[in-house]
């Protein structure tokens, strides 16, 4: 009597799980789809959330690079991620400054997140965003909004 190789048994088990899960998804999509959706976003009318959205949007086309865990990224690549992250982690009772302190300084690996400017200088993202929030507070009544007449 020949013995089946173990990998075939594992393959059969994995295929069974995939087919079973696929059947469950097709039979009960109304139970699964809500789990895949993003949580309710904070209201755009929340002034603190709006401040953070404005600061993030300002850097979408900025002439700089974002350094995260040693990788260099363009701000345009990071903006959509940052907006989703903001929606997921911003609580209605939070202040924009406290959110920046908590989420805009270190990556998951514990490394500082930097902005690298065209002249080669770097500055922690947290410090830049805190400065922008401070400017936003000063410029709220003026036309032009945040970072008015500032090189980004």
MODELLER restraints for C-alpha pairs under 7 A, 6 or more apart:
rsr = mdl.restraints
at = mdl.atoms
rsr.add(forms.Gaussian(group=physical.xy_distance, feature=features.Distance(at['CA:25:A'], at['CA:32:A']), mean=6.68, stdev=0.5))
rsr.add(forms.Gaussian(group=physical.xy_distance, feature=features.Distance(at['CA:39:A'], at['CA:88:A']), mean=6.76, stdev=0.5))
rsr.add(forms.Gaussian(group=physical.xy_distance, feature=features.Distance(at['CA:41:A'], at['CA:87:A']), mean=5.30, stdev=0.5))
rsr.add(forms.Gaussian(group=physical.xy_distance, feature=features.Distance(at['CA:42:A'], at['CA:87:A']), mean=6.40, stdev=0.5))
rsr.add(forms.Gaussian(group=physical.xy_distance, feature=features.Distance(at['CA:42:A'], at['CA:92:A']), mean=6.37, stdev=0.5))
rsr.add(forms.Gaussian(group=physical.xy_distance, feature=features.Distance(at['CA:44:A'], at['CA:50:A']), mean=6.02, stdev=0.5))
rsr.add(forms.Gaussian(group=physical.xy_distance, feature=features.Distance(at['CA:48:A'], at['CA:95:A']), mean=5.72, stdev=0.5))
rsr.add(forms.Gaussian(group=physical.xy_distance, feature=features.Distance(at['CA:48:A'], at['CA:96:A']), mean=5.15, stdev=0.5))
rsr.add(forms.Gaussian(group=physical.xy_distance, feature=features.Distance(at['CA:49:A'], at['CA:96:A']), mean=6.71, stdev=0.5))
rsr.add(forms.Gaussian(group=physical.xy_distance, feature=features.Distance(at['CA:51:A'], at['CA:96:A']), mean=6.84, stdev=0.5))
rsr.add(forms.Gaussian(group=physical.xy_distance, feature=features.Distance(at['CA:52:A'], at['CA:96:A']), mean=6.07, stdev=0.5))
rsr.add(forms.Gaussian(group=physical.xy_distance, feature=features.Distance(at['CA:55:A'], at['CA:129:A']), mean=6.89, stdev=0.5))
rsr.add(forms.Gaussian(group=physical.xy_distance, feature=features.Distance(at['CA:55:A'], at['CA:132:A']), mean=6.73, stdev=0.5))
rsr.add(forms.Gaussian(group=physical.xy_distance, feature=features.Distance(at['CA:56:A'], at['CA:79:A']), mean=6.63, stdev=0.5))
rsr.add(forms.Gaussian(group=physical.xy_distance, feature=features.Distance(at['CA:57:A'], at['CA:79:A']), mean=7.00, stdev=0.5))
rsr.add(forms.Gaussian(group=physical.xy_distance, feature=features.Distance(at['CA:59:A'], at['CA:75:A']), mean=6.32, stdev=0.5))
rsr.add(forms.Gaussian(group=physical.xy_distance, feature=features.Distance(at['CA:60:A'], at['CA:75:A']), mean=5.22, stdev=0.5))
rsr.add(forms.Gaussian(group=physical.xy_distance, feature=features.Distance(at['CA:60:A'], at['CA:76:A']), mean=4.83, stdev=0.5))
rsr.add(forms.Gaussian(group=physical.xy_distance, feature=features.Distance(at['CA:60:A'], at['CA:79:A']), mean=5.80, stdev=0.5))
rsr.add(forms.Gaussian(group=physical.xy_distance, feature=features.Distance(at['CA:61:A'], at['CA:75:A']), mean=6.58, stdev=0.5))
rsr.add(forms.Gaussian(group=physical.xy_distance, feature=features.Distance(at['CA:61:A'], at['CA:76:A']), mean=6.12, stdev=0.5))
rsr.add(forms.Gaussian(group=physical.xy_distance, feature=features.Distance(at['CA:62:A'], at['CA:75:A']), mean=6.72, stdev=0.5))
rsr.add(forms.Gaussian(group=physical.xy_distance, feature=features.Distance(at['CA:62:A'], at['CA:152:A']), mean=5.61, stdev=0.5))
rsr.add(forms.Gaussian(group=physical.xy_distance, feature=features.Distance(at['CA:63:A'], at['CA:118:A']), mean=6.88, stdev=0.5))
rsr.add(forms.Gaussian(group=physical.xy_distance, feature=features.Distance(at['CA:63:A'], at['CA:152:A']), mean=6.84, stdev=0.5))
rsr.add(forms.Gaussian(group=physical.xy_distance, feature=features.Distance(at['CA:64:A'], at['CA:74:A']), mean=6.98, stdev=0.5))
rsr.add(forms.Gaussian(group=physical.xy_distance, feature=features.Distance(at['CA:64:A'], at['CA:115:A']), mean=6.60, stdev=0.5))
rsr.add(forms.Gaussian(group=physical.xy_distance, feature=features.Distance(at['CA:64:A'], at['CA:116:A']), mean=5.56, stdev=0.5))
rsr.add(forms.Gaussian(group=physical.xy_distance, feature=features.Distance(at['CA:64:A'], at['CA:117:A']), mean=4.67, stdev=0.5))
rsr.add(forms.Gaussian(group=physical.xy_distance, feature=features.Distance(at['CA:64:A'], at['CA:118:A']), mean=5.95, stdev=0.5))
rsr.add(forms.Gaussian(group=physical.xy_distance, feature=features.Distance(at['CA:65:A'], at['CA:72:A']), mean=6.08, stdev=0.5))
rsr.add(forms.Gaussian(group=physical.xy_distance, feature=features.Distance(at['CA:65:A'], at['CA:73:A']), mean=5.53, stdev=0.5))
rsr.add(forms.Gaussian(group=physical.xy_distance, feature=features.Distance(at['CA:65:A'], at['CA:74:A']), mean=5.02, stdev=0.5))
rsr.add(forms.Gaussian(group=physical.xy_distance, feature=features.Distance(at['CA:65:A'], at['CA:75:A']), mean=6.31, stdev=0.5))
rsr.add(forms.Gaussian(group=physical.xy_distance, feature=features.Distance(at['CA:65:A'], at['CA:115:A']), mean=5.70, stdev=0.5))
rsr.add(forms.Gaussian(group=physical.xy_distance, feature=features.Distance(at['CA:65:A'], at['CA:116:A']), mean=5.05, stdev=0.5))
rsr.add(forms.Gaussian(group=physical.xy_distance, feature=features.Distance(at['CA:65:A'], at['CA:117:A']), mean=6.64, stdev=0.5))
rsr.add(forms.Gaussian(group=physical.xy_distance, feature=features.Distance(at['CA:66:A'], at['CA:72:A']), mean=5.66, stdev=0.5))
rsr.add(forms.Gaussian(group=physical.xy_distance, feature=features.Distance(at['CA:66:A'], at['CA:73:A']), mean=5.06, stdev=0.5))
rsr.add(forms.Gaussian(group=physical.xy_distance, feature=features.Distance(at['CA:66:A'], at['CA:74:A']), mean=6.14, stdev=0.5))
rsr.add(forms.Gaussian(group=physical.xy_distance, feature=features.Distance(at['CA:66:A'], at['CA:75:A']), mean=6.35, stdev=0.5))
rsr.add(forms.Gaussian(group=physical.xy_distance, feature=features.Distance(at['CA:66:A'], at['CA:114:A']), mean=5.82, stdev=0.5))
rsr.add(forms.Gaussian(group=physical.xy_distance, feature=features.Distance(at['CA:66:A'], at['CA:115:A']), mean=4.74, stdev=0.5))
rsr.add(forms.Gaussian(group=physical.xy_distance, feature=features.Distance(at['CA:66:A'], at['CA:116:A']), mean=6.24, stdev=0.5))
rsr.add(forms.Gaussian(group=physical.xy_distance, feature=features.Distance(at['CA:67:A'], at['CA:73:A']), mean=6.38, stdev=0.5))
rsr.add(forms.Gaussian(group=physical.xy_distance, feature=features.Distance(at['CA:67:A'], at['CA:113:A']), mean=5.74, stdev=0.5))
rsr.add(forms.Gaussian(group=physical.xy_distance, feature=features.Distance(at['CA:67:A'], at['CA:114:A']), mean=5.05, stdev=0.5))
rsr.add(forms.Gaussian(group=physical.xy_distance, feature=features.Distance(at['CA:67:A'], at['CA:115:A']), mean=6.19, stdev=0.5))
rsr.add(forms.Gaussian(group=physical.xy_distance, feature=features.Distance(at['CA:68:A'], at['CA:107:A']), mean=6.73, stdev=0.5))
rsr.add(forms.Gaussian(group=physical.xy_distance, feature=features.Distance(at['CA:68:A'], at['CA:113:A']), mean=5.14, stdev=0.5))
rsr.add(forms.Gaussian(group=physical.xy_distance, feature=features.Distance(at['CA:68:A'], at['CA:114:A']), mean=6.93, stdev=0.5))
rsr.add(forms.Gaussian(group=physical.xy_distance, feature=features.Distance(at['CA:69:A'], at['CA:107:A']), mean=6.91, stdev=0.5))
rsr.add(forms.Gaussian(group=physical.xy_distance, feature=features.Distance(at['CA:69:A'], at['CA:111:A']), mean=5.92, stdev=0.5))
rsr.add(forms.Gaussian(group=physical.xy_distance, feature=features.Distance(at['CA:97:A'], at['CA:130:A']), mean=6.42, stdev=0.5))
rsr.add(forms.Gaussian(group=physical.xy_distance, feature=features.Distance(at['CA:100:A'], at['CA:126:A']), mean=5.99, stdev=0.5))
rsr.add(forms.Gaussian(group=physical.xy_distance, feature=features.Distance(at['CA:100:A'], at['CA:129:A']), mean=6.99, stdev=0.5))
rsr.add(forms.Gaussian(group=physical.xy_distance, feature=features.Distance(at['CA:101:A'], at['CA:126:A']), mean=6.42, stdev=0.5))
rsr.add(forms.Gaussian(group=physical.xy_distance, feature=features.Distance(at['CA:104:A'], at['CA:125:A']), mean=6.16, stdev=0.5))
rsr.add(forms.Gaussian(group=physical.xy_distance, feature=features.Distance(at['CA:104:A'], at['CA:126:A']), mean=4.98, stdev=0.5))
rsr.add(forms.Gaussian(group=physical.xy_distance, feature=features.Distance(at['CA:105:A'], at['CA:112:A']), mean=5.62, stdev=0.5))
rsr.add(forms.Gaussian(group=physical.xy_distance, feature=features.Distance(at['CA:105:A'], at['CA:113:A']), mean=5.67, stdev=0.5))
rsr.add(forms.Gaussian(group=physical.xy_distance, feature=features.Distance(at['CA:105:A'], at['CA:124:A']), mean=6.79, stdev=0.5))
rsr.add(forms.Gaussian(group=physical.xy_distance, feature=features.Distance(at['CA:105:A'], at['CA:125:A']), mean=6.30, stdev=0.5))
rsr.add(forms.Gaussian(group=physical.xy_distance, feature=features.Distance(at['CA:105:A'], at['CA:126:A']), mean=5.00, stdev=0.5))
rsr.add(forms.Gaussian(group=physical.xy_distance, feature=features.Distance(at['CA:106:A'], at['CA:112:A']), mean=4.38, stdev=0.5))
rsr.add(forms.Gaussian(group=physical.xy_distance, feature=features.Distance(at['CA:106:A'], at['CA:113:A']), mean=5.58, stdev=0.5))
rsr.add(forms.Gaussian(group=physical.xy_distance, feature=features.Distance(at['CA:107:A'], at['CA:113:A']), mean=6.39, stdev=0.5))
rsr.add(forms.Gaussian(group=physical.xy_distance, feature=features.Distance(at['CA:112:A'], at['CA:124:A']), mean=6.79, stdev=0.5))
rsr.add(forms.Gaussian(group=physical.xy_distance, feature=features.Distance(at['CA:113:A'], at['CA:124:A']), mean=5.80, stdev=0.5))
rsr.add(forms.Gaussian(group=physical.xy_distance, feature=features.Distance(at['CA:113:A'], at['CA:125:A']), mean=5.82, stdev=0.5))
rsr.add(forms.Gaussian(group=physical.xy_distance, feature=features.Distance(at['CA:114:A'], at['CA:122:A']), mean=6.12, stdev=0.5))
rsr.add(forms.Gaussian(group=physical.xy_distance, feature=features.Distance(at['CA:114:A'], at['CA:123:A']), mean=5.41, stdev=0.5))
rsr.add(forms.Gaussian(group=physical.xy_distance, feature=features.Distance(at['CA:114:A'], at['CA:124:A']), mean=4.27, stdev=0.5))
rsr.add(forms.Gaussian(group=physical.xy_distance, feature=features.Distance(at['CA:114:A'], at['CA:125:A']), mean=5.09, stdev=0.5))
rsr.add(forms.Gaussian(group=physical.xy_distance, feature=features.Distance(at['CA:115:A'], at['CA:122:A']), mean=5.46, stdev=0.5))
rsr.add(forms.Gaussian(group=physical.xy_distance, feature=features.Distance(at['CA:115:A'], at['CA:123:A']), mean=5.39, stdev=0.5))
rsr.add(forms.Gaussian(group=physical.xy_distance, feature=features.Distance(at['CA:115:A'], at['CA:124:A']), mean=6.12, stdev=0.5))
rsr.add(forms.Gaussian(group=physical.xy_distance, feature=features.Distance(at['CA:115:A'], at['CA:125:A']), mean=5.72, stdev=0.5))
rsr.add(forms.Gaussian(group=physical.xy_distance, feature=features.Distance(at['CA:116:A'], at['CA:122:A']), mean=4.39, stdev=0.5))
rsr.add(forms.Gaussian(group=physical.xy_distance, feature=features.Distance(at['CA:116:A'], at['CA:123:A']), mean=6.73, stdev=0.5))
rsr.add(forms.Gaussian(group=physical.xy_distance, feature=features.Distance(at['CA:132:A'], at['CA:146:A']), mean=6.70, stdev=0.5))
rsr.add(forms.Gaussian(group=physical.xy_distance, feature=features.Distance(at['CA:132:A'], at['CA:147:A']), mean=6.35, stdev=0.5))
rsr.add(forms.Gaussian(group=physical.xy_distance, feature=features.Distance(at['CA:135:A'], at['CA:146:A']), mean=6.20, stdev=0.5))
rsr.add(forms.Gaussian(group=physical.xy_distance, feature=features.Distance(at['CA:135:A'], at['CA:147:A']), mean=6.31, stdev=0.5))
rsr.add(forms.Gaussian(group=physical.xy_distance, feature=features.Distance(at['CA:136:A'], at['CA:145:A']), mean=6.54, stdev=0.5))
rsr.add(forms.Gaussian(group=physical.xy_distance, feature=features.Distance(at['CA:136:A'], at['CA:146:A']), mean=4.66, stdev=0.5))
rsr.add(forms.Gaussian(group=physical.xy_distance, feature=features.Distance(at['CA:136:A'], at['CA:147:A']), mean=6.97, stdev=0.5))
rsr.add(forms.Gaussian(group=physical.xy_distance, feature=features.Distance(at['CA:139:A'], at['CA:145:A']), mean=5.89, stdev=0.5))
rsr.add(forms.Gaussian(group=physical.xy_distance, feature=features.Distance(at['CA:139:A'], at['CA:146:A']), mean=6.39, stdev=0.5))
